[in-house]
């Protein structure tokens, strides 16, 4: 007679222990179509940024003011040594300053190279069920990430 009450008591005690343990697994069945899909969280092990390095030419116009420059020429004299009396025997050219450069604004195009780094995404390694998986994401997921666990135990990241 005592056995008749002992069996339900054992089942009740087993369920009292098993239900809280099952509730702590974190599994959540979100699929409303009847498929065996659940969502869980995996621990992120490593995150590496995928970076594109590029160099691009950057051209700009550089301008400056140049001063007016002069050159000094001394006076000099030409002598003619011939018997022709048609012109003067000597010619003197007066010295002085002559303008070489009018000055003003000068410009030229200068090309420099600019290095740019652009983050294309993140290579994320996460651990779930004792195995490591790697995926590429467009953002850093942090310490943990939400995953989709299919009925055949394949795992996919869920954003």
ROGU-626716 format. One record per atom (N, C-alpha, C, O): x, y, z. Coordinates in steps of 0.1 Angstrom, whole numbers, padded with zeros to 4 digits, always signed. Layout:
XYZ ...
***
This chain:
+0008-0012+0000 +0000+0000+0000 +0009+0013+0000 +0005+0023-0006 +0019+0012+0007 +0028+0024+0007 +0035+0026-0007 +0038+0038-0010 +0036+0016-0014 +0042+0017-0028 +0033+0025-0037 +0038+0032-0046 +0020+0025-0034 +0011+0032-0042 +0013+0047-0041 +0011+0054-0051 +0017+0052-0030 +0019+0066-0027 +0034+0070-0030 +0037+0082-0032 +0043+0061-0030 +0057+0064-0032 +0060+0067-0046 +0068+0076-0049 +0054+0061-0056 +0057+0063-0070 +0053+0077-0074 +0061+0084-0081 +0041+0082-0071 +0038+0096-0074 +0047+0106-0067 +0050+0117-0073 +0051+0103-0055 +0060+0112-0048 +0074+0113-0054 +0080+0124-0055 +0079+0102-0060 +0092+0102-0066 +0091+0110-0079 +0100+0117-0083 +0080+0108-0087 +0078+0115-0099 +0077+0130-0096 +0083+0138-0104 +0070+0134-0086 +0068+0148-0082 +0082+0154-0078 +0085+0165-0082 +0090+0147-0071 +0103+0152-0066 +0112+0153-0078 +0120+0162-0079 +0112+0143-0087 +0120+0144-0099 +0117+0156-0108 +0125+0163-0113 +0104+0159-0109 +0100+0170-0117 +0103+0183-0110 +0106+0193-0117 +0103+0183-0097 +0106+0195-0090 +0121+0199-0092 +0125+0211-0092 +0129+0189-0094 +0144+0191-0096 +0146+0194-0111 +0154+0203-0114 +0139+0187-0120 +0142+0188-0135 +0136+0201-0141 +0143+0207-0150 +0125+0206-0136 +0119+0218-0142 +0128+0230-0140 +0130+0238-0150 +0133+0233-0129 +0142+0245-0128 +0154+0243-0136 +0160+0253-0141 +0160+0231-0136 +0172+0229-0144 +0169+0231-0159 +0177+0236-0166 +0158+0227-0164 +0154+0229-0178 +0151+0244-0181 +0154+0248-0192 +0146+0251-0171 +0144+0265-0173 +0157+0273-0174 +0157+0284-0180 +0168+0268-0168 +0180+0275-0168 +0188+0273-0181 +0198+0280-0183 +0184+0265-0190 +0192+0263-0202 +0191+0275-0211 +0200+0276-0219 +0181+0283-0210 +0180+0295-0219 +0174+0292-0232 +0174+0301-0241 +0170+0280-0235 +0164+0277-0248 +0151+0284-0249 +0143+0284-0240 +0148+0289-0261 +0136+0296-0263 +0131+0292-0277 +0137+0294-0287 +0119+0285-0277 +0114+0281-0290 +0105+0293-0296 +0094+0295-0291 +0111+0300-0306 +0105+0311-0311 +0097+0308-0324 +0090+0317-0329 +0100+0297-0330 +0094+0294-0343 +0079+0291-0341 +0076+0281-0334 +0070+0298-0348 +0056+0296-0346 +0051+0287-0357 +0039+0284-0358 +0060+0282-0366 +0055+0274-0377 +0056+0259-0374 +0053+0250-0382 +0059+0255-0362 +0059+0241-0357 +0073+0235-0359 +0074+0223-0356 +0083+0242-0365 +0096+0236-0367 +0104+0236-0354 +0101+0244-0345 +0113+0227-0353 +0122+0226-0341 +0133+0236-0342 +0145+0232-0345 +0131+0248-0340 +0141+0258-0340 +0141+0265-0327 +0130+0268-0321 +0153+0267-0321 +0154+0275-0309 +0165+0285-0310 +0174+0284-0318 +0164+0295-0301 +0174+0306-0301 +0181+0305-0287 +0174+0303-0277 +0194+0307-0288 +0202+0307-0276 +0213+0317-0277 +0213+0324-0287 +0221+0318-0267 +0232+0327-0267 +0245+0319-0267 +0246+0310-0259 +0255+0324-0275 +0268+0317-0275 +0279+0327-0270 +0277+0340-0271 +0289+0322-0264 +0300+0331-0259 +0309+0334-0270 +0314+0325-0277 +0312+0347-0272 +0321+0352-0282 +0336+0350-0277 +0339+0355-0266 +0344+0343-0285 +0357+0340-0281 +0367+0350-0286 +0376+0355-0279 +0365+0354-0299 +0375+0364-0305 +0368+0372-0316 +0359+0367-0323 +0371+0385-0317 +0366+0394-0327 +0378+0401-0333 +0386+0407-0327 +0379+0399-0347 +0389+0406-0354 +0383+0415-0365 +0374+0411-0372 +0387+0427-0365 +0382+0437-0375 +0388+0434-0389 +0400+0432-0390 +0380+0433-0399 +0384+0432-0413 +0386+0446-0418 +0376+0453-0420 +0398+0450-0421 +0401+0464-0425 +0407+0464-0439 +0415+0456-0443 +0402+0474-0447 +0407+0477-0460 +0417+0489-0459 +0413+0499-0455 +0429+0486-0464 +0439+0497-0464 +0440+0502-0478 +0440+0495-0488 +0439+0516-0480 +0440+0522-0493 +0447+0535-0493 +0448+0542-0483 +0454+0538-0504 +0460+0551-0506 +0454+0558-0518 +0452+0552-0528 +0451+0570-0516 +0444+0578-0526 +0452+0591-0528 +0456+0597-0519 +0453+0595-0541 +0460+0608-0543 +0451+0620-0540 +0439+0620-0543 +0456+0630-0534 +0449+0642-0530 +0457+0654-0536 +0468+0657-0532 +0451+0660-0546 +0457+0671-0553 +0452+0684-0548 +0440+0686-0545 +0461+0694-0547 +0456+0707-0543 +0465+0717-0550 +0476+0714-0554 +0460+0730-0551 +0468+0740-0558 +0475+0748-0547 +0469+0753-0538 +0488+0750-0549 +0496+0758-0540 +0501+0770-0547 +0506+0770-0558 +0498+0782-0541 +0501+0795-0547 +0510+0803-0538 +0509+0802-0526 +0518+0812-0544 +0526+0821-0536 +0529+0834-0544 +0527+0834-0556 +0533+0844-0537 +0536+0857-0543 +0551+0858-0546 +0559+0856-0536 +0555+0860-0558 +0569+0862-0561 +0572+0877-0562 +0564+0885-0567 +0584+0881-0557 +0587+0895-0557 +0592+0899-0571 +0597+0890-0579 +0592+0911-0575 +0597+0916-0587 +0612+0917-0586 +0617+0922-0576 +0619+0911-0596 +0634+0911-0595 +0640+0919-0606 +0635+0920-0617 +0651+0925-0603 +0659+0934-0612 +0673+0929-0614 +0678+0922-0604 +0679+0932-0625 +0693+0928-0627 +0701+0941-0630 +0696+0949-0638 +0712+0943-0624 +0720+0955-0627 +0730+0952-0638 +0737+0942-0638 +0730+0960-0648 +0739+0959-0659 +0748+0972-0659 +0743+0983-0658 +0761+0970-0659 +0770+0981-0659 +0771+0988-0673 +0767+0982-0683 +0776+1000-0673 +0777+1007-0685 +0789+1001-0693 +0799+0997-0687 +0788+1001-0706 +0799+0997-0714 +0800+1004-0727 +0790+1011-0731 +0811+1004-0734 +0813+1012-0746 +0818+1002-0757 +0827+0994-0755 +0813+1004-0769 +0818+0997-0781 +0827+1006-0789 +0824+1018-0790 +0838+1001-0793 +0847+1009-0802 +0847+1002-0815 +0848+0990-0817 +0847+1011-0825 +0847+1006-0839 +0861+1010-0845 +0865+1021-0844 +0868+1000-0850 +0881+1002-0855 +0881+0999-0870 +0888+0989-0874 +0875+1007-0878 +0876+1006-0892 +0878+1020-0898 +0876+1030-0891 +0880+1020-0911 +0883+1033-0918 +0870+1039-0923 +0871+1049-0930 +0859+1033-0921 +0846+1038-0926 +0842+1050-0917 +0841+1048-0905 +0840+1061-0923 +0835+1073-0915 +0820+1075-0915 +0816+1086-0913 +0813+1065-0918 +0799+1066-0920 +0792+1068-0906 +0780+1073-0906 +0798+1063-0895 +0791+1064-0883 +0801+1067-0872 +0813+1069-0874 +0796+1068-0859 +0805+1071-0848 +0815+1060-0846 +0812+1048-0849 +0827+1064-0841 +0837+1054-0838 +0835+1047-0825 +0841+1036-0822 +0827+1052-0816 +0824+1046-0804 +0810+1048-0800 +0804+1058-0802 +0804+1037-0793 +0790+1038-0789 +0790+1034-0774 +0796+1023-0770 +0784+1042-0765 +0783+1038-0751 +0769+1035-0748 +0759+1041-0751 +0768+1023-0741 +0755+1019-0736 +0755+1021-0721 +0763+1017-0714 +0744+1028-0717 +0743+1032-0703 +0739+1020-0695 +0730+1012-0699 +0745+1018-0684 +0741+1007-0675 +0729+1011-0666 +0723+1021-0668 +0725+1002-0657 +0714+1005-0649 +0707+0992-0646 +0712+0981-0648 +0695+0993-0640 +0687+0981-0636 +0677+0978-0647 +0671+0987-0654 +0676+0965-0650 +0665+0961-0659 +0657+0951-0652 +0662+0942-0644 +0644+0951-0655 +0634+0942-0648 +0635+0928-0654 +0634+0927-0667 +0637+0918-0646 +0638+0905-0651 +0625+0897-0648 +0620+0890-0657 +0619+0899-0637 +0607+0892-0633 +0597+0902-0628 +0600+0910-0619 +0585+0901-0633 +0575+0911-0629 +0569+0907-0616 +0561+0915-0611 +0572+0896-0610 +0566+0892-0598 +0552+0887-0600 +0548+0882-0611 +0543+0888-0590 +0530+0884-0591 +0527+0870-0584 +0536+0865-0578 +0516+0865-0587 +0512+0852-0580 +0516+0841-0590 +0514+0841-0602 +0522+0831-0584 +0526+0819-0591 +0518+0807-0584 +0517+0807-0572 +0514+0797-0592 +0507+0786-0587 +0512+0773-0593 +0516+0773-0605 +0510+0762-0586 +0513+0748-0591 +0505+0738-0584 +0500+0741-0573 +0503+0727-0590 +0495+0716-0584 +0504+0707-0577 +0514+0702-0582 +0500+0704-0564 +0508+0695-0555 +0500+0683-0552 +0488+0684-0549 +0505+0671-0554 +0498+0659-0552 +0504+0652-0540 +0516+0649-0540 +0496+0649-0530 +0501+0641-0518 +0492+0628-0518 +0482+0628-0524 +0497+0618-0510 +0490+0606-0509 +0484+0605-0495 +0491+0607-0485 +0471+0601-0494 +0465+0600-0481 +0461+0585-0479 +0455+0579-0488 +0466+0579-0468 +0462+0566-0464 +0449+0565-0457 +0447+0573-0447 +0441+0556-0460 +0428+0555-0453 +0426+0540-0450 +0429+0531-0457 +0420+0538-0438 +0416+0525-0433 +0401+0525-0431 +0395+0534-0425 +0395+0514-0437 +0380+0513-0436 +0377+0499-0431 +0382+0489-0436 +0368+0499-0420 +0364+0486-0415 +0353+0480-0423 +0342+0486-0425 +0356+0468-0429 +0346+0462-0438 +0336+0453-0430 +0325+0451-0434 +0341+0448-0419 +0332+0439-0410 +0341+0434-0399 +0352+0438-0396 +0335+0423-0393 +0342+0417-0381 +0342+0402-0383 +0331+0396-0386 +0353+0396-0381 +0354+0381-0381 +0352+0377-0367 +0361+0379-0358 +0341+0370-0364 +0337+0366-0351 +0338+0351-0349 +0333+0344-0356 +0345+0347-0338 +0346+0333-0334 +0339+0332-0321 +0341+0339-0312 +0329+0322-0321 +0321+0320-0309 +0320+0306-0306 +0323+0297-0315 +0317+0303-0293 +0317+0289-0289 +0303+0285-0284 +0297+0293-0277 +0298+0274-0289 +0285+0269-0284 +0286+0254-0284 +0290+0248-0294 +0281+0248-0274 +0280+0233-0273 +0294+0226-0274 +0295+0215-0279 +0305+0233-0269 +0318+0227-0269 +0325+0228-0283 +0336+0224-0284 +0319+0235-0293 +0325+0237-0306 +0327+0251-0309 +0319+0260-0303 +0336+0255-0317 +0338+0268-0321 +0333+0270-0335 +0335+0262-0344 +0327+0282-0338 +0322+0286-0351 +0327+0299-0354 +0331+0307-0345 +0329+0302-0367 +0334+0315-0372 +0324+0321-0382 +0319+0313-0391 +0321+0334-0381 +0312+0340-0390 +0317+0355-0392 +0325+0360-0384 +0312+0361-0402 +0315+0375-0405 +0303+0383-0402 +0292+0380-0407 +0304+0394-0394 +0293+0403-0391 +0296+0417-0394 +0308+0421-0396 +0286+0425-0395 +0288+0440-0398 +0290+0448-0386 +0293+0460-0387 +0289+0442-0374 +0291+0449-0361 +0298+0440-0351 +0298+0428-0353 +0304+0446-0341 +0310+0438-0330 +0299+0434-0321 +0292+0442-0315 +0298+0421-0319 +0286+0416-0311 +0289+0417-0296 +0279+0416-0288 +0301+0420-0291 +0303+0421-0277 +0307+0407-0271 +0314+0399-0278 +0303+0404-0258 +0308+0392-0251 +0299+0380-0255 +0305+0369-0255 +0287+0382-0260 +0279+0371-0264 +0270+0375-0275 +0268+0387-0278 +0265+0365-0282 +0257+0368-0294 +0246+0358-0295 +0247+0346-0290 +0235+0362-0301 +0223+0354-0302 +0225+0344-0314 +0229+0349-0325 +0222+0332-0313 +0223+0322-0323 +0210+0314-0325 +0202+0314-0316 +0208+0309-0337 +0197+0300-0340 +0202+0286-0340 +0211+0283-0348 +0196+0277-0333 +0199+0263-0332 +0188+0255-0339 +0177+0255-0334 +0191+0249-0350 +0181+0242-0358 +0179+0228-0352 +0186+0223-0343 +0168+0221-0357 +0165+0208-0352 +0176+0198-0354 +0177+0188-0347 +0184+0200-0365 +0196+0191-0367 +0208+0195-0360 +0219+0191-0364 +0207+0204-0351 +0218+0210-0343 +0228+0218-0351 +0240+0219-0346 +0224+0223-0362 +0233+0233-0369 +0230+0246-0363 +0219+0249-0359 +0241+0254-0362 +0240+0267-0355 +0242+0278-0365 +0251+0277-0374 +0234+0289-0364 +0236+0300-0373 +0235+0313-0364 +0227+0314-0355 +0243+0323-0367 +0242+0335-0360 +0229+0343-0363 +0225+0342-0375 +0224+0349-0353 +0211+0356-0355 +0213+0370-0351 +0218+0373-0339 +0211+0380-0359 +0213+0394-0356 +0201+0401-0351 +0202+0413-0348 
***
